[in-house]
Amino acid sequence: MASAETRCPECESDLDLDGYDLDEGETINCPECSVPLKVTSLDPLTVTTEED
């Protein structure tokens, strides 16, 4: 994986997810605003809000 950094689409917080074993389609919570985020791509790492 090239980079495990992305931004929360809800609060625009930088998400540094290095060290996390993520899978495409997995749901995580933003550590800043707690909104559920769906991993839509691993390279580059991309997340969307679950409502998208």
C-alpha positions in Angstrom: 0.0 0.0 0.0 1.4 3.4 -1.0 0.0 5.5 1.8 -2.5 5.0 4.6 -3.4 8.7 4.9 -6.6 10.2 3.9 -9.2 12.8 5.1 -12.5 12.4 6.7 -15.1 13.6 4.2 -17.3 14.8 7.1 -14.9 16.9 9.3 -11.9 17.2 7.0 -9.6 15.7 9.7 -6.4 14.0 8.5 -6.7 10.3 9.1 -3.4 8.5 9.6 -4.3 4.8 9.4 -0.7 3.3 9.1 -0.6 0.1 10.9 -4.3 -0.7 10.5 -5.1 -3.9 8.6 -7.9 -2.4 6.4 -10.0 -4.2 3.8 -12.0 -2.6 1.0 -15.7 -2.3 2.1 -14.7 -2.2 5.8 -16.3 0.4 8.0 -14.2 2.4 10.5 -15.1 5.4 12.7 -13.4 8.8 12.3 -11.4 9.4 15.6 -12.3 13.1 15.5 -16.0 13.2 14.7 -17.0 9.5 15.2 -18.9 9.4 11.8 -18.8 5.9 10.3 -16.6 5.7 7.2 -16.5 3.1 4.5 -13.2 2.1 2.9 -13.8 2.4 -0.8 -10.2 2.0 -2.1 -6.9 0.8 -0.6 -4.5 2.3 -3.1 -4.9 5.2 -2.7 -6.7 4.9 0.6 -10.2 6.5 0.1 -13.1 6.6 2.5 -16.7 7.8 2.1 -19.4 8.4 4.6 -21.7 5.4 4.9 -24.6 7.4 3.5 -22.8 7.9 0.2 
